[in-house]
Amino acid sequence: MIIAREKCAPRIDVPEPNRRTLKVLLSPQLHEGLQSIASGLTILPPGGQSDLHVHEEGEMFYVLSGRCRIIVGDEVEELEQGTAVWAPPCLSHQLVNSEDEQCRILWVLAPPGRERAIIEKSKEKK
C-alpha cells in the first residue's frame, strides 16, 4: 500500500499568466513500487489557468471543488464538482477558472512522466 498526504506533497506555485498551484501526490519518482500512474492536484485560484500544453501521457481530471472550463483539442466544456474528463495523449489541453472561487482538480497521468518536472522544481525552491 502507498499512502500520500497532500500536506507533504511536492508543490510549486506557478506565477502569472498561468497562476496555479501544482502538487504531486503519487509518482514512481516518490514511491518505490509505483509504476503505472502518477497523480496530483491543480489548484486554480479565481482567474487562474494552466498553460495550453501537450504531452505524451494521457491525463484524467476530476473536479473536487469549484468550477472551471477545460479545453481539450477543439472541444470546450464547463466542469463542476464531481465531473471527470479524459484528455487523450498528444492532444492539447488547458484548465481555466473564470469563477469567483478556487477550483481544486485531481489529475492522474497514465503512464507517469510529466509530474517529474513538478517534483524537480519543488526541490529547487528548498
MOSULLIN-V181838 format. One record per helix or strand of 2 or more residues. SS is the DSSP state (2 for helix, 1 for strand). FROM is the first residue (numbers start at 0). LEN is the number of residues. Records with the same first field share a line. If there is no record, write none. Layout:
SS: FROM-LEN, FROM-LEN
This chain:
2: 5-3, 114-10
1: 9-5, 19-7, 37-7, 57-8, 66-6, 74-6, 83-4, 92-4, 102-8
